């Protein structure tokens, strides 16, 4: 199972594609919480931290930037914020 970030979509589980679709603008911490909530509704017991698939594998939420792109620009990096 995988997590797919889609533009302005309602969170959903696609059984045919075996994916969880969540909005791409969601902060990472909220994305993890949302994925855990969807899996819990699918009666998948979740560990204390992270998210697990019904098969036991860790669900990779993906790597999201921890800060907006404009803050990583060359000018900010060289001259400070």
C-alpha positions in Angstrom: 0.0 0.0 0.0 1.2 3.5 -0.7 0.2 7.1 0.1 -0.5 9.4 -2.8 -0.5 13.2 -2.5 -3.1 14.7 -4.8 -4.1 18.4 -5.4 -7.1 19.5 -3.3 -8.7 16.1 -2.9 -10.7 14.7 0.0 -8.9 12.0 1.9 -9.8 8.5 0.6 -8.8 4.9 0.3 -8.7 3.5 -3.2 -9.1 -0.3 -2.8 -8.4 -1.1 -6.4 -5.1 0.9 -6.5 -4.3 0.0 -2.9 -3.5 3.7 -2.1 -4.5 6.3 0.4 -5.1 9.7 -1.3 -4.5 12.8 0.8 -4.2 16.5 0.0 -0.7 17.5 -1.0 -0.9 20.8 1.0 -1.2 18.9 4.2 1.7 19.3 6.7 3.7 16.0 7.2 2.5 15.6 10.9 -1.1 16.0 9.8 -0.6 13.6 6.9 0.7 10.9 9.3 -2.3 11.5 11.6 -4.7 11.3 8.6 -3.2 8.1 7.2 -3.4 6.5 10.7 -7.0 7.6 11.0 -7.9 6.1 7.6 -6.2 2.8 8.5 -7.9 2.7 11.9 -11.3 3.1 10.1 -10.2 0.1 8.0 -9.7 -1.8 11.3 -5.9 -1.8 11.1 -4.4 -1.6 14.6 -1.8 1.2 14.6 1.5 1.3 16.6 2.2 4.2 19.0 4.3 6.0 16.3 4.1 5.9 12.5 1.6 4.0 10.4 1.4 0.3 9.6 -0.4 -1.4 6.7 -2.7 -4.4 7.4 0.1 -6.6 6.1 2.4 -5.3 8.9 4.7 -3.2 6.6 5.5 0.4 7.6 3.5 2.9 5.5 5.9 5.3 3.9 4.2 8.7 3.9 6.8 10.2 1.6 9.4 12.9 2.0 7.8 16.3 2.2 9.9 19.5 2.5 10.1 20.7 6.1 10.1 24.3 5.0 8.7 26.2 2.0 10.8 26.2 -1.1 11.3 30.0 -1.1 13.2 29.7 2.2 15.7 27.4 0.6 16.5 29.8 -2.2 20.2 30.5 -2.9 19.9 34.1 -1.6 18.5 33.0 1.7 21.2 30.3 2.1 24.0 32.7 1.3 22.8 35.8 3.1 20.6 34.4 5.9 16.9 34.9 6.4 
